[in-house]
């Protein structure tokens, strides 16, 4: 059985977003430690049951949330 995935228009829904998890990721390199943040964000409309999720990585905390929100809004 094939799964059919349809695109939804985000403008038709009352979307609410929630940050589920924030991870601090550290990579050890020759010059020291590189630190970045990864976030898991869930976005959806509770009235219609439409849900999407996205993840984002960035060097600063506010930017990673914005990146995490971009992915579920597109699909």
N, CA, C and O atoms as a Tripos MOL2 file, in Angstrom:
@<TRIPOS>MOLECULE
protein
  300   299    75     0     0
PROTEIN
NO_CHARGES

@<TRIPOS>ATOM
      1 N           0.8400   -1.1700    0.0000 N.3       1 UNK1
      2 CA          0.0000    0.0000    0.0000 C.3       1 UNK1
      3 C           0.8880    1.2370    0.0000 C.2       1 UNK1
      4 O           1.7920    1.3520    0.8270 O.2       1 UNK1
      5 N           0.6400    2.1480   -0.9080 N.am      2 UNK2
      6 CA          1.4310    3.3670   -1.0400 C.3       2 UNK2
      7 C           0.9170    4.4380   -0.0810 C.2       2 UNK2
      8 O          -0.2900    4.5890    0.1100 O.2       2 UNK2
      9 N           1.8400    5.1710    0.5120 N.am      3 UNK3
     10 CA          1.4840    6.2770    1.3790 C.3       3 UNK3
     11 C           1.4790    7.5450    0.5390 C.2       3 UNK3
     12 O           2.4820    7.8900   -0.0840 O.2       3 UNK3
     13 N           0.3520    8.2310    0.5260 N.am      4 UNK4
     14 CA          0.2130    9.4600   -0.2520 C.3       4 UNK4
     15 C           0.4370   10.6400    0.6880 C.2       4 UNK4
     16 O          -0.2180   10.7690    1.7220 O.2       4 UNK4
     17 N           1.3750   11.4920    0.3020 N.am      5 UNK5
     18 CA          1.6930   12.6560    1.1190 C.3       5 UNK5
     19 C           1.2520   13.8940    0.3620 C.2       5 UNK5
     20 O           1.7430   14.1490   -0.7370 O.2       5 UNK5
     21 N           0.3320   14.6720    0.9300 N.am      6 UNK6
     22 CA         -0.1420   15.8610    0.2450 C.3       6 UNK6
     23 C           0.3600   17.1120    0.9520 C.2       6 UNK6
     24 O           0.5150   17.1300    2.1730 O.2       6 UNK6
     25 N           0.6120   18.1560    0.1720 N.am      7 UNK7
     26 CA          1.0610   19.4310    0.7290 C.3       7 UNK7
     27 C          -0.1460   20.2050    1.2250 C.2       7 UNK7
     28 O          -1.1960   20.2350    0.5820 O.2       7 UNK7
     29 N           0.0230   20.8330    2.3860 N.am      8 UNK8
     30 CA         -1.0350   21.6350    2.9710 C.3       8 UNK8
     31 C          -0.6230   23.0970    2.9660 C.2       8 UNK8
     32 O           0.5580   23.4160    3.1070 O.2       8 UNK8
     33 N          -1.5930   23.9840    2.8040 N.am      9 UNK9
     34 CA         -1.3200   25.4210    2.8320 C.3       9 UNK9
     35 C          -1.3290   25.8810    4.2910 C.2       9 UNK9
     36 O          -2.3480   25.7680    4.9730 O.2       9 UNK9
     37 N          -0.1920   26.4020    4.7710 N.am     10 UNK10
     38 CA         -0.0660   26.8100    6.1700 C.3      10 UNK10
     39 C          -0.9460   28.0040    6.5010 C.2      10 UNK10
     40 O          -1.2570   28.2270    7.6710 O.2      10 UNK10
     41 N          -1.3520   28.7680    5.5110 N.am     11 UNK11
     42 CA         -2.1880   29.9340    5.7590 C.3      11 UNK11
     43 C          -3.6070   29.5920    6.1760 C.2      11 UNK11
     44 O          -4.3080   30.4370    6.7330 O.2      11 UNK11
     45 N          -4.0410   28.3710    5.9170 N.am     12 UNK12
     46 CA         -5.4040   27.9580    6.2500 C.3      12 UNK12
     47 C          -5.5580   27.4610    7.6790 C.2      12 UNK12
     48 O          -6.6760   27.1770    8.1100 O.2      12 UNK12
     49 N          -4.4730   27.3500    8.4160 N.am     13 UNK13
     50 CA         -4.5100   26.7660    9.7520 C.3      13 UNK13
     51 C          -4.0460   27.7630   10.8030 C.2      13 UNK13
     52 O          -3.2870   28.6870   10.5100 O.2      13 UNK13
     53 N          -4.5090   27.5630   12.0250 N.am     14 UNK14
     54 CA         -4.0670   28.3460   13.1730 C.3      14 UNK14
     55 C          -2.9240   27.5720   13.8370 C.2      14 UNK14
     56 O          -3.1510   26.8120   14.7780 O.2      14 UNK14
     57 N          -1.6970   27.7680   13.3430 N.am     15 UNK15
     58 CA         -0.5610   26.9610   13.7660 C.3      15 UNK15
     59 C           0.0200   27.4430   15.0930 C.2      15 UNK15
     60 O           0.1710   28.6410   15.3320 O.2      15 UNK15
     61 N           0.3370   26.4850   15.9350 N.am     16 UNK16
     62 CA          1.0110   26.7440   17.2010 C.3      16 UNK16
     63 C           2.2720   25.8970   17.2240 C.2      16 UNK16
     64 O           2.2560   24.7420   16.8000 O.2      16 UNK16
     65 N           3.3800   26.4780   17.7260 N.am     17 UNK17
     66 CA          4.6330   25.7260   17.7510 C.3      17 UNK17
     67 C           5.0840   25.4990   19.1850 C.2      17 UNK17
     68 O           4.7940   26.2970   20.0770 O.2      17 UNK17
     69 N           5.7950   24.4030   19.3900 N.am     18 UNK18
     70 CA          6.3030   24.0190   20.7080 C.3      18 UNK18
     71 C           7.6940   23.4330   20.5440 C.2      18 UNK18
     72 O           7.8980   22.5120   19.7530 O.2      18 UNK18
     73 N           8.6510   23.9650   21.2910 N.am     19 UNK19
     74 CA         10.0060   23.4070   21.2930 C.3      19 UNK19
     75 C           9.9920   22.1930   22.2080 C.2      19 UNK19
     76 O           9.6930   22.3080   23.3960 O.2      19 UNK19
     77 N          10.3140   21.0360   21.6570 N.am     20 UNK20
     78 CA         10.2670   19.7850   22.4130 C.3      20 UNK20
     79 C          11.5830   19.5340   23.1370 C.2      20 UNK20
     80 O          11.5950   19.1500   24.3070 O.2      20 UNK20
     81 N          12.6910   19.7540   22.4340 N.am     21 UNK21
     82 CA         13.9820   19.3960   23.0070 C.3      21 UNK21
     83 C          15.0530   20.3390   22.4600 C.2      21 UNK21
     84 O          15.0210   20.7220   21.2910 O.2      21 UNK21
     85 N          16.0040   20.7070   23.3290 N.am     22 UNK22
     86 CA         17.1730   21.4840   22.9240 C.3      22 UNK22
     87 C          18.4030   20.7120   23.3830 C.2      22 UNK22
     88 O          18.5700   20.4400   24.5720 O.2      22 UNK22
     89 N          19.2540   20.3640   22.4390 N.am     23 UNK23
     90 CA         20.4960   19.6450   22.7490 C.3      23 UNK23
     91 C          21.6890   20.5550   22.5310 C.2      23 UNK23
     92 O          21.7500   21.2780   21.5370 O.2      23 UNK23
     93 N          22.6250   20.5220   23.4440 N.am     24 UNK24
     94 CA         23.8920   21.2170   23.2480 C.3      24 UNK24
     95 C          24.8690   20.1980   22.6770 C.2      24 UNK24
     96 O          25.1490   19.1760   23.3030 O.2      24 UNK24
     97 N          25.3810   20.4820   21.4930 N.am     25 UNK25
     98 CA         26.2700   19.5620   20.7920 C.3      25 UNK25
     99 C          27.6730   20.1460   20.8230 C.2      25 UNK25
    100 O          27.8790   21.3000   20.4490 O.2      25 UNK25
    101 N          28.6340   19.3510   21.2660 N.am     26 UNK26
    102 CA         30.0220   19.7950   21.3390 C.3      26 UNK26
    103 C          30.8740   18.8900   20.4760 C.2      26 UNK26
    104 O          30.8220   17.6660   20.5990 O.2      26 UNK26
    105 N          31.6610   19.5000   19.6020 N.am     27 UNK27
    106 CA         32.5790   18.7650   18.7430 C.3      27 UNK27
    107 C          33.9980   19.1520   19.1380 C.2      27 UNK27
    108 O          34.3400   20.3340   19.1430 O.2      27 UNK27
    109 N          34.8140   18.1760   19.4660 N.am     28 UNK28
    110 CA         36.1940   18.4330   19.8620 C.3      28 UNK28
    111 C          37.0640   18.4640   18.6120 C.2      28 UNK28
    112 O          37.1090   17.5000   17.8470 O.2      28 UNK28
    113 N          37.7470   19.5720   18.4180 N.am     29 UNK29
    114 CA         38.6380   19.7540   17.2760 C.3      29 UNK29
    115 C          40.0210   20.1180   17.7910 C.2      29 UNK29
    116 O          40.2360   20.2670   18.9930 O.2      29 UNK29
    117 N          40.9410   20.2560   16.8690 N.am     30 UNK30
    118 CA         42.3300   20.5280   17.2330 C.3      30 UNK30
    119 C          42.4790   21.8210   18.0590 C.2      30 UNK30
    120 O          43.2730   21.8650   18.9990 O.2      30 UNK30
    121 N          41.7320   22.8480   17.7160 N.am     31 UNK31
    122 CA         41.8560   24.1290   18.4020 C.3      31 UNK31
    123 C          41.0170   24.2550   19.6610 C.2      31 UNK31
    124 O          41.0980   25.2860   20.3290 O.2      31 UNK31
    125 N          40.2280   23.2760   20.0140 N.am     32 UNK32
    126 CA         39.3840   23.3450   21.2110 C.3      32 UNK32
    127 C          38.0640   22.6390   20.9770 C.2      32 UNK32
    128 O          38.0100   21.5770   20.3580 O.2      32 UNK32
    129 N          37.0050   23.2430   21.4810 N.am     33 UNK33
    130 CA         35.6750   22.6560   21.3450 C.3      33 UNK33
    131 C          34.7660   23.6080   20.5810 C.2      33 UNK33
    132 O          34.7080   24.8030   20.8720 O.2      33 UNK33
    133 N          34.0630   23.0620   19.6060 N.am     34 UNK34
    134 CA         33.0500   23.8240   18.8810 C.3      34 UNK34
    135 C          31.6920   23.4580   19.4530 C.2      34 UNK34
    136 O          31.3150   22.2860   19.4640 O.2      34 UNK34
    137 N          30.9560   24.4540   19.9270 N.am     35 UNK35
    138 CA         29.6540   24.1870   20.5250 C.3      35 UNK35
    139 C          28.5510   24.7300   19.6260 C.2      35 UNK35
    140 O          28.6440   25.8430   19.1100 O.2      35 UNK35
    141 N          27.5020   23.9240   19.4460 N.am     36 UNK36
    142 CA         26.3270   24.3590   18.7080 C.3      36 UNK36
    143 C          25.0980   23.7910   19.4100 C.2      36 UNK36
    144 O          25.2100   22.9810   20.3300 O.2      36 UNK36
    145 N          23.9360   24.2250   18.9630 N.am     37 UNK37
    146 CA         22.6890   23.7890   19.5740 C.3      37 UNK37
    147 C          21.8020   23.1600   18.5200 C.2      37 UNK37
    148 O          21.7670   23.6070   17.3740 O.2      37 UNK37
    149 N          21.0870   22.1210   18.9160 N.am     38 UNK38
    150 CA         20.1280   21.4510   18.0360 C.3      38 UNK38
    151 C          18.7710   21.4700   18.7260 C.2      38 UNK38
    152 O          18.6780   21.2350   19.9310 O.2      38 UNK38
    153 N          17.7230   21.7490   17.9630 N.am     39 UNK39
    154 CA         16.3780   21.8330   18.5320 C.3      39 UNK39
    155 C          15.4110   20.9680   17.7370 C.2      39 UNK39
    156 O          15.5220   20.8370   16.5180 O.2      39 UNK39
    157 N          14.4660   20.3850   18.4510 N.am     40 UNK40
    158 CA         13.3600   19.6490   17.8530 C.3      40 UNK40
    159 C          12.0940   20.4470   18.1300 C.2      40 UNK40
    160 O          11.7600   20.7110   19.2850 O.2      40 UNK40
    161 N          11.3880   20.8320   17.0660 N.am     41 UNK41
    162 CA         10.2110   21.6860   17.1740 C.3      41 UNK41
    163 C           9.0240   20.9780   16.5430 C.2      41 UNK41
    164 O           9.1320   20.4090   15.4570 O.2      41 UNK41
    165 N           7.8860   21.0180   17.2350 N.am     42 UNK42
    166 CA          6.6380   20.4530   16.7130 C.3      42 UNK42
    167 C           5.6920   21.6190   16.4730 C.2      42 UNK42
    168 O           5.5730   22.5160   17.3080 O.2      42 UNK42
    169 N           5.0200   21.6030   15.3280 N.am     43 UNK43
    170 CA          4.0890   22.6670   14.9730 C.3      43 UNK43
    171 C           2.8170   22.0270   14.4410 C.2      43 UNK43
    172 O           2.8720   21.0270   13.7260 O.2      43 UNK43
    173 N           1.6660   22.6070   14.7930 N.am     44 UNK44
    174 CA          0.4260   22.0380   14.3170 C.3      44 UNK44
    175 C          -0.7860   22.8490   14.7050 C.2      44 UNK44
    176 O          -0.6890   23.8540   15.4100 O.2      44 UNK44
    177 N          -1.9360   22.3910   14.2290 N.am     45 UNK45
    178 CA         -3.2270   22.9940   14.5400 C.3      45 UNK45
    179 C          -4.0320   21.9770   15.3350 C.2      45 UNK45
    180 O          -4.4680   20.9720   14.7740 O.2      45 UNK45
    181 N          -4.2410   22.2150   16.6400 N.am     46 UNK46
    182 CA         -4.9500   21.2260   17.4650 C.3      46 UNK46
    183 C          -6.4050   21.0000   17.0330 C.2      46 UNK46
    184 O          -6.9420   19.9100   17.2290 O.2      46 UNK46
    185 N          -7.0340   22.0040   16.4570 N.am     47 UNK47
    186 CA         -8.4450   21.8650   16.0840 C.3      47 UNK47
    187 C          -8.6400   20.9010   14.9260 C.2      47 UNK47
    188 O          -9.6420   20.1880   14.8770 O.2      47 UNK47
    189 N          -7.6920   20.8680   13.9870 N.am     48 UNK48
    190 CA         -7.8500   20.0090   12.8170 C.3      48 UNK48
    191 C          -7.0130   18.7370   12.8840 C.2      48 UNK48
    192 O          -7.2170   17.8290   12.0780 O.2      48 UNK48
    193 N          -6.0830   18.6520   13.8220 N.am     49 UNK49
    194 CA         -5.2500   17.4520   13.9580 C.3      49 UNK49
    195 C          -4.0860   17.4040   12.9920 C.2      49 UNK49
    196 O          -3.5540   16.3250   12.7290 O.2      49 UNK49
    197 N          -3.6740   18.5460   12.4530 N.am     50 UNK50
    198 CA         -2.5490   18.6120   11.5320 C.3      50 UNK50
    199 C          -1.2830   18.8630   12.3460 C.2      50 UNK50
    200 O          -1.2180   19.8210   13.1160 O.2      50 UNK50
    201 N          -0.2670   17.9940   12.1760 N.am     51 UNK51
    202 CA          0.9650   18.0920   12.9570 C.3      51 UNK51
    203 C           2.1660   17.9100   12.0440 C.2      51 UNK51
    204 O           2.1360   17.1070   11.1110 O.2      51 UNK51
    205 N           3.2310   18.6700   12.3260 N.am     52 UNK52
    206 CA          4.4910   18.5170   11.6170 C.3      52 UNK52
    207 C           5.6300   18.7300   12.5910 C.2      52 UNK52
    208 O           5.4320   19.2930   13.6670 O.2      52 UNK52
    209 N           6.8200   18.2850   12.2230 N.am     53 UNK53
    210 CA          7.9690   18.4720   13.0990 C.3      53 UNK53
    211 C           9.1760   18.8660   12.2540 C.2      53 UNK53
    212 O           9.2170   18.6350   11.0460 O.2      53 UNK53
    213 N          10.1400   19.4570   12.9120 N.am     54 UNK54
    214 CA         11.3530   19.8560   12.2310 C.3      54 UNK54
    215 C          12.4900   19.9770   13.2260 C.2      54 UNK54
    216 O          12.2650   20.1210   14.4280 O.2      54 UNK54
    217 N          13.7010   19.9170   12.7230 N.am     55 UNK55
    218 CA         14.8690   20.0760   13.5820 C.3      55 UNK55
    219 C          15.7880   21.1000   12.9430 C.2      55 UNK55
    220 O          15.8280   21.2500   11.7220 O.2      55 UNK55
    221 N          16.5260   21.8030   13.7940 N.am     56 UNK56
    222 CA         17.4500   22.8160   13.3080 C.3      56 UNK56
    223 C          18.7010   22.8460   14.1520 C.2      56 UNK56
    224 O          18.6500   22.5760   15.3520 O.2      56 UNK56
    225 N          19.8260   23.1720   13.5380 N.am     57 UNK57
    226 CA         21.0980   23.3010   14.2470 C.3      57 UNK57
    227 C          21.6810   24.6670   13.9420 C.2      57 UNK57
    228 O          21.6250   25.1370   12.8060 O.2      57 UNK57
    229 N          22.2470   25.3100   14.9720 N.am     58 UNK58
    230 CA         22.8680   26.6160   14.7810 C.3      58 UNK58
    231 C          23.8370   26.8680   15.9310 C.2      58 UNK58
    232 O          23.8430   26.1500   16.9320 O.2      58 UNK58
    233 N          24.6510   27.9000   15.7640 N.am     59 UNK59
    234 CA         25.6220   28.2690   16.7930 C.3      59 UNK59
    235 C          24.9610   28.9930   17.9580 C.2      59 UNK59
    236 O          25.4460   28.9030   19.0860 O.2      59 UNK59
    237 N          23.8520   29.7170   17.7080 N.am     60 UNK60
    238 CA         23.1470   30.4240   18.7680 C.3      60 UNK60
    239 C          21.7640   29.8130   18.9770 C.2      60 UNK60
    240 O          21.1950   29.2170   18.0630 O.2      60 UNK60
    241 N          21.2300   29.9650   20.1860 N.am     61 UNK61
    242 CA         19.9500   29.3540   20.5360 C.3      61 UNK61
    243 C          18.7810   29.9540   19.7450 C.2      61 UNK61
    244 O          17.9800   29.1790   19.2220 O.2      61 UNK61
    245 N          18.6280   31.2780   19.6210 N.am     62 UNK62
    246 CA         17.4470   31.7930   18.9080 C.3      62 UNK62
    247 C          17.3840   31.3860   17.4330 C.2      62 UNK62
    248 O          16.2950   31.1590   16.9060 O.2      62 UNK62
    249 N          18.5120   31.2920   16.7750 N.am     63 UNK63
    250 CA         18.5250   30.9540   15.3520 C.3      63 UNK63
    251 C          18.1200   29.5050   15.1180 C.2      63 UNK63
    252 O          17.4760   29.2090   14.1110 O.2      63 UNK63
    253 N          18.4760   28.6010   16.0120 N.am     64 UNK64
    254 CA         18.1390   27.1900   15.8140 C.3      64 UNK64
    255 C          16.6450   26.9750   15.9030 C.2      64 UNK64
    256 O          16.1220   26.0890   15.2270 O.2      64 UNK64
    257 N          15.9260   27.7560   16.7180 N.am     65 UNK65
    258 CA         14.4720   27.6150   16.7790 C.3      65 UNK65
    259 C          13.8350   28.0400   15.4700 C.2      65 UNK65
    260 O          12.8920   27.4040   15.0010 O.2      65 UNK65
    261 N          14.3410   29.1090   14.8790 N.am     66 UNK66
    262 CA         13.8040   29.5700   13.6000 C.3      66 UNK66
    263 C          14.0390   28.5390   12.5130 C.2      66 UNK66
    264 O          13.1630   28.3110   11.6780 O.2      66 UNK66
    265 N          15.1970   27.9160   12.5090 N.am     67 UNK67
    266 CA         15.4860   26.8770   11.5140 C.3      67 UNK67
    267 C          14.6060   25.6560   11.7220 C.2      67 UNK67
    268 O          14.1740   25.0250   10.7570 O.2      67 UNK67
    269 N          14.3420   25.3240   12.9710 N.am     68 UNK68
    270 CA         13.4720   24.1820   13.2470 C.3      68 UNK68
    271 C          12.0400   24.4200   12.8190 C.2      68 UNK68
    272 O          11.3290   23.4670   12.5000 O.2      68 UNK68
    273 N          11.5940   25.6800   12.8030 N.am     69 UNK69
    274 CA         10.2290   25.9870   12.4000 C.3      69 UNK69
    275 C          10.0500   26.0240   10.8920 C.2      69 UNK69
    276 O           8.9370   25.8270   10.4050 O.2      69 UNK69
    277 N          11.1030   26.2690   10.1470 N.am     70 UNK70
    278 CA         10.9810   26.3820    8.6950 C.3      70 UNK70
    279 C          10.5720   25.0730    8.0400 C.2      70 UNK70
    280 O           9.7360   25.0840    7.1370 O.2      70 UNK70
    281 N          11.1190   23.9720    8.4550 N.am     71 UNK71
    282 CA         10.8710   22.6790    7.8150 C.3      71 UNK71
    283 C           9.4110   22.2230    7.9120 C.2      71 UNK71
    284 O           8.8280   21.8790    6.8840 O.2      71 UNK71
    285 N           8.7940   22.2040    9.1020 N.am     72 UNK72
    286 CA          7.4060   21.7120    9.1400 C.3      72 UNK72
    287 C           6.4050   22.6430    8.4520 C.2      72 UNK72
    288 O           5.3520   22.1850    8.0080 O.2      72 UNK72
    289 N           6.7120   23.9270    8.3550 N.am     73 UNK73
    290 CA          5.7910   24.8390    7.6790 C.3      73 UNK73
    291 C           5.7870   24.6240    6.1790 C.2      73 UNK73
    292 O           4.7910   24.9230    5.5210 O.2      73 UNK73
    293 N           6.8800   24.1110    5.6170 N.am     74 UNK74
    294 CA          6.9410   23.8730    4.1780 C.3      74 UNK74
    295 C           6.1820   22.6380    3.7620 C.2      74 UNK74
    296 O           5.6630   22.5850    2.6470 O.2      74 UNK74
    297 N           6.0990   21.6410    4.6240 N.am     75 UNK75
    298 CA          5.4740   20.3770    4.2370 C.3      75 UNK75
    299 C           4.0160   20.3320    4.6000 C.2      75 UNK75
    300 O           3.3460   19.3330    4.3400 O.2      75 UNK75
@<TRIPOS>BOND
     1     1     2 1
     2     2     3 1
     3     3     4 2
     4     3     5 am
     5     5     6 1
     6     6     7 1
     7     7     8 2
     8     7     9 am
     9     9    10 1
    10    10    11 1
    11    11    12 2
    12    11    13 am
    13    13    14 1
    14    14    15 1
    15    15    16 2
    16    15    17 am
    17    17    18 1
    18    18    19 1
    19    19    20 2
    20    19    21 am
    21    21    22 1
    22    22    23 1
    23    23    24 2
    24    23    25 am
    25    25    26 1
    26    26    27 1
    27    27    28 2
    28    27    29 am
    29    29    30 1
    30    30    31 1
    31    31    32 2
    32    31    33 am
    33    33    34 1
    34    34    35 1
    35    35    36 2
    36    35    37 am
    37    37    38 1
    38    38    39 1
    39    39    40 2
    40    39    41 am
    41    41    42 1
    42    42    43 1
    43    43    44 2
    44    43    45 am
    45    45    46 1
    46    46    47 1
    47    47    48 2
    48    47    49 am
    49    49    50 1
    50    50    51 1
    51    51    52 2
    52    51    53 am
    53    53    54 1
    54    54    55 1
    55    55    56 2
    56    55    57 am
    57    57    58 1
    58    58    59 1
    59    59    60 2
    60    59    61 am
    61    61    62 1
    62    62    63 1
    63    63    64 2
    64    63    65 am
    65    65    66 1
    66    66    67 1
    67    67    68 2
    68    67    69 am
    69    69    70 1
    70    70    71 1
    71    71    72 2
    72    71    73 am
    73    73    74 1
    74    74    75 1
    75    75    76 2
    76    75    77 am
    77    77    78 1
    78    78    79 1
    79    79    80 2
    80    79    81 am
    81    81    82 1
    82    82    83 1
    83    83    84 2
    84    83    85 am
    85    85    86 1
    86    86    87 1
    87    87    88 2
    88    87    89 am
    89    89    90 1
    90    90    91 1
    91    91    92 2
    92    91    93 am
    93    93    94 1
    94    94    95 1
    95    95    96 2
    96    95    97 am
    97    97    98 1
    98    98    99 1
    99    99   100 2
   100    99   101 am
   101   101   102 1
   102   102   103 1
   103   103   104 2
   104   103   105 am
   105   105   106 1
   106   106   107 1
   107   107   108 2
   108   107   109 am
   109   109   110 1
   110   110   111 1
   111   111   112 2
   112   111   113 am
   113   113   114 1
   114   114   115 1
   115   115   116 2
   116   115   117 am
   117   117   118 1
   118   118   119 1
   119   119   120 2
   120   119   121 am
   121   121   122 1
   122   122   123 1
   123   123   124 2
   124   123   125 am
   125   125   126 1
   126   126   127 1
   127   127   128 2
   128   127   129 am
   129   129   130 1
   130   130   131 1
   131   131   132 2
   132   131   133 am
   133   133   134 1
   134   134   135 1
   135   135   136 2
   136   135   137 am
   137   137   138 1
   138   138   139 1
   139   139   140 2
   140   139   141 am
   141   141   142 1
   142   142   143 1
   143   143   144 2
   144   143   145 am
   145   145   146 1
   146   146   147 1
   147   147   148 2
   148   147   149 am
   149   149   150 1
   150   150   151 1
   151   151   152 2
   152   151   153 am
   153   153   154 1
   154   154   155 1
   155   155   156 2
   156   155   157 am
   157   157   158 1
   158   158   159 1
   159   159   160 2
   160   159   161 am
   161   161   162 1
   162   162   163 1
   163   163   164 2
   164   163   165 am
   165   165   166 1
   166   166   167 1
   167   167   168 2
   168   167   169 am
   169   169   170 1
   170   170   171 1
   171   171   172 2
   172   171   173 am
   173   173   174 1
   174   174   175 1
   175   175   176 2
   176   175   177 am
   177   177   178 1
   178   178   179 1
   179   179   180 2
   180   179   181 am
   181   181   182 1
   182   182   183 1
   183   183   184 2
   184   183   185 am
   185   185   186 1
   186   186   187 1
   187   187   188 2
   188   187   189 am
   189   189   190 1
   190   190   191 1
   191   191   192 2
   192   191   193 am
   193   193   194 1
   194   194   195 1
   195   195   196 2
   196   195   197 am
   197   197   198 1
   198   198   199 1
   199   199   200 2
   200   199   201 am
   201   201   202 1
   202   202   203 1
   203   203   204 2
   204   203   205 am
   205   205   206 1
   206   206   207 1
   207   207   208 2
   208   207   209 am
   209   209   210 1
   210   210   211 1
   211   211   212 2
   212   211   213 am
   213   213   214 1
   214   214   215 1
   215   215   216 2
   216   215   217 am
   217   217   218 1
   218   218   219 1
   219   219   220 2
   220   219   221 am
   221   221   222 1
   222   222   223 1
   223   223   224 2
   224   223   225 am
   225   225   226 1
   226   226   227 1
   227   227   228 2
   228   227   229 am
   229   229   230 1
   230   230   231 1
   231   231   232 2
   232   231   233 am
   233   233   234 1
   234   234   235 1
   235   235   236 2
   236   235   237 am
   237   237   238 1
   238   238   239 1
   239   239   240 2
   240   239   241 am
   241   241   242 1
   242   242   243 1
   243   243   244 2
   244   243   245 am
   245   245   246 1
   246   246   247 1
   247   247   248 2
   248   247   249 am
   249   249   250 1
   250   250   251 1
   251   251   252 2
   252   251   253 am
   253   253   254 1
   254   254   255 1
   255   255   256 2
   256   255   257 am
   257   257   258 1
   258   258   259 1
   259   259   260 2
   260   259   261 am
   261   261   262 1
   262   262   263 1
   263   263   264 2
   264   263   265 am
   265   265   266 1
   266   266   267 1
   267   267   268 2
   268   267   269 am
   269   269   270 1
   270   270   271 1
   271   271   272 2
   272   271   273 am
   273   273   274 1
   274   274   275 1
   275   275   276 2
   276   275   277 am
   277   277   278 1
   278   278   279 1
   279   279   280 2
   280   279   281 am
   281   281   282 1
   282   282   283 1
   283   283   284 2
   284   283   285 am
   285   285   286 1
   286   286   287 1
   287   287   288 2
   288   287   289 am
   289   289   290 1
   290   290   291 1
   291   291   292 2
   292   291   293 am
   293   293   294 1
   294   294   295 1
   295   295   296 2
   296   295   297 am
   297   297   298 1
   298   298   299 1
   299   299   300 2
@<TRIPOS>SUBSTRUCTURE
     1 UNK1         2 RESIDUE 1 A UNK
     2 UNK2         6 RESIDUE 1 A UNK
     3 UNK3        10 RESIDUE 1 A UNK
     4 UNK4        14 RESIDUE 1 A UNK
     5 UNK5        18 RESIDUE 1 A UNK
     6 UNK6        22 RESIDUE 1 A UNK
     7 UNK7        26 RESIDUE 1 A UNK
     8 UNK8        30 RESIDUE 1 A UNK
     9 UNK9        34 RESIDUE 1 A UNK
    10 UNK10       38 RESIDUE 1 A UNK
    11 UNK11       42 RESIDUE 1 A UNK
    12 UNK12       46 RESIDUE 1 A UNK
    13 UNK13       50 RESIDUE 1 A UNK
    14 UNK14       54 RESIDUE 1 A UNK
    15 UNK15       58 RESIDUE 1 A UNK
    16 UNK16       62 RESIDUE 1 A UNK
    17 UNK17       66 RESIDUE 1 A UNK
    18 UNK18       70 RESIDUE 1 A UNK
    19 UNK19       74 RESIDUE 1 A UNK
    20 UNK20       78 RESIDUE 1 A UNK
    21 UNK21       82 RESIDUE 1 A UNK
    22 UNK22       86 RESIDUE 1 A UNK
    23 UNK23       90 RESIDUE 1 A UNK
    24 UNK24       94 RESIDUE 1 A UNK
    25 UNK25       98 RESIDUE 1 A UNK
    26 UNK26      102 RESIDUE 1 A UNK
    27 UNK27      106 RESIDUE 1 A UNK
    28 UNK28      110 RESIDUE 1 A UNK
    29 UNK29      114 RESIDUE 1 A UNK
    30 UNK30      118 RESIDUE 1 A UNK
    31 UNK31      122 RESIDUE 1 A UNK
    32 UNK32      126 RESIDUE 1 A UNK
    33 UNK33      130 RESIDUE 1 A UNK
    34 UNK34      134 RESIDUE 1 A UNK
    35 UNK35      138 RESIDUE 1 A UNK
    36 UNK36      142 RESIDUE 1 A UNK
    37 UNK37      146 RESIDUE 1 A UNK
    38 UNK38      150 RESIDUE 1 A UNK
    39 UNK39      154 RESIDUE 1 A UNK
    40 UNK40      158 RESIDUE 1 A UNK
    41 UNK41      162 RESIDUE 1 A UNK
    42 UNK42      166 RESIDUE 1 A UNK
    43 UNK43      170 RESIDUE 1 A UNK
    44 UNK44      174 RESIDUE 1 A UNK
    45 UNK45      178 RESIDUE 1 A UNK
    46 UNK46      182 RESIDUE 1 A UNK
    47 UNK47      186 RESIDUE 1 A UNK
    48 UNK48      190 RESIDUE 1 A UNK
    49 UNK49      194 RESIDUE 1 A UNK
    50 UNK50      198 RESIDUE 1 A UNK
    51 UNK51      202 RESIDUE 1 A UNK
    52 UNK52      206 RESIDUE 1 A UNK
    53 UNK53      210 RESIDUE 1 A UNK
    54 UNK54      214 RESIDUE 1 A UNK
    55 UNK55      218 RESIDUE 1 A UNK
    56 UNK56      222 RESIDUE 1 A UNK
    57 UNK57      226 RESIDUE 1 A UNK
    58 UNK58      230 RESIDUE 1 A UNK
    59 UNK59      234 RESIDUE 1 A UNK
    60 UNK60      238 RESIDUE 1 A UNK
    61 UNK61      242 RESIDUE 1 A UNK
    62 UNK62      246 RESIDUE 1 A UNK
    63 UNK63      250 RESIDUE 1 A UNK
    64 UNK64      254 RESIDUE 1 A UNK
    65 UNK65      258 RESIDUE 1 A UNK
    66 UNK66      262 RESIDUE 1 A UNK
    67 UNK67      266 RESIDUE 1 A UNK
    68 UNK68      270 RESIDUE 1 A UNK
    69 UNK69      274 RESIDUE 1 A UNK
    70 UNK70      278 RESIDUE 1 A UNK
    71 UNK71      282 RESIDUE 1 A UNK
    72 UNK72      286 RESIDUE 1 A UNK
    73 UNK73      290 RESIDUE 1 A UNK
    74 UNK74      294 RESIDUE 1 A UNK
    75 UNK75      298 RESIDUE 1 A UNK
